[in-house]
Amino acid sequence: MAGAKEMNLLTGGRLAALYDKALGRWYAHRPGAVEPAKNLESIALAQHFCNFSLWALEDEARRSDVPDSHIARIKHSIDKWNQRRNDLAERIDEYVSARIAGIDARKAIQHSETAGMMADRLSILSLKIRHMAGHTLRKDDPALVSECARKVEILRNQRADLLKCLDSLIRD
């Protein structure tokens, strides 16, 4: 199938590696926007950029040193980014569905989430791992470093489990 190579971007470590690499670039130099093209990788990266942007906005929304009007503006931005993120998850699902059109899926194993939702969860796990791993480099609080290292291990295990689920969904 012509789209099989591109669909592999959604499997296993390839998607997680794509997300981790993007975070490295974006934290070094934040782009103004990441727009999806018609290929799966660009749609997944645009969705990931939504989560990247939401992470910063959520931090901003927790500030207590700014007026309520500022927090209200941030919350409206969060709503817009969340809607975009959900729309892109649906685009991932539409992309995958178009590539499997004509395949009898009645015998496939049922999954509780779609590929788009799994991609979204993987994106969030990539962000959590990156931020939690950053705390393991601190020098001021050895107990916190130890706790964060333990949490990074848990997050990595969760991501590995989710990657297996995504692989299973794509295979089915």
N, C-alpha and C positions, 0 to 999 in steps of 0.2 A: 504494500500500500504506500502511496506517495507520501502521506503524512506520518508514517510510522516513525521515521527518524526524528521529526519534530515532536511527536508525542512522547518520545523518550525523555524529553526535557522535564516532563512531569514525574518521572520515576526516580525513586531512591535518592541517592546522594546528589544527583545532578541538580535538582531543584534547590536543595539546601546549600550546595556550593555556589549556585548562582546568587542566592539571597545573601550569603555571607560575603561574597566578593562585592556585591553592590553596596552593602553596608560599609565596607572598607572605603570604597570610593566616595560614597555620600557623606560619611563623617569627615573625610579629608576635604571635600569640596561639595557642599550641598547644591544640587542642581535646582533650578527654578521650578522645573516640572519634569515628570517622566510620563510621556504620552504613549498609549498603546498603538501599535501598528496592527496589522492583520495576522501576525504570527503569534504563536503561543507564548514564546519567551517574553516578548514585549508586553503582552497582556499581564503575565504573571509579575513582571517587574513593575508595571504601573500599579498593580494591586499592592505589591510590597512597598512601593513608595508611599502609598496611602497610609499603611501601618507605620512607616518611618515618620511621616508627618504627624500622624495622630499621637505617636509617642511623645514628641516634643510639645504638642498642644496640651496633652494631658498633664505634663509637668507644669506648663504655664497655668493651667486651670487650678492647680493646687496651691498657687501662690496666695499668701495672705497679706502681702504688702502692696497690693494694688486695689483700685476701686472696684466695686461690684460691677460697674459698667464694663470694665475691661474683661472680667471673668465672663460676663454675658456674651461679649463679642467672641471670646475664645470658644465658648460652648456652642455658639452658632457655627463657627468654623469646624468644630468637631463633628457636628451633625452633617455638614456638607461632605467632609472627608469620609465619614462612615457610609453615607449613601453611595459615594463613588466607589468605595471599597466593595460594597455589596454588589453594585452593578458590574464591577470587574470580575467578581467571583462568578456571576451569572454568565459573563462573556467566556470565561474559561470553560464552563460547563457546556455552553453552546458550541464552542470550538471542538471540544472532545466529542460531543454528540454528533456533530457534522462529520467527523472522521470515522465514526463507527456506524453511520447510517447503513442500513441493509444487513447488519449483523443481528442475528436472532439472540437477543439478550435475555430471553425468558429463562434460560438455563443458568444464567450467571448468578453468582452469590449476591445476596442483597447486602448493601453497605449502609451504614447510618448517615454517612456524609457523602457529598459529591466531591469530585476532583477539585472544583473551585473552592469549596469550603476547607478541604484538606490543605490546599495551597495557602489559603489564608492563615490557617493554624500554624503551618510550617513557618510562615513569615513572622508571626508573632513569637514563636519559639526562637527563631534566629535572633530577634531583637532582645529577648530575655536573656539568652545565652551570652550575647555580646556585652550587655550591660552588667550582668552578674559576674562575668569573667573579669570585667574591668575592676570590680571591687576586690577581686583576689590579689590585685597588685598593690593594694594600699599598704602603707607601712605603719599607720597610726593605731590600728586595732587588730591584733592577731586573732582574737576571738571572732570578729566579723569576717576576717579573711577565711578562717576555717569554715565558718557557716556558709559563706558564699561559695567556697570550693565544693562543699557537699551539695549545695543547690544546683551548681553548674552540672555536676554529675547526674543529678536527677533530671534536669532539663534535657541533657544530651540523651539520656535513656528514653525520655518521652518522645523526643524527636526521632530516635531510631525506630521506636514502635510505630509512630505515625508514618514514617517512610515506608515501613513494611506494609502498612494498611493501604497506602497510596499505590504501591507496587501491585498489591493484590487487586485493587480496583481496576487499574489499567490492564492487567493481565486478563481479568474477567471480561 
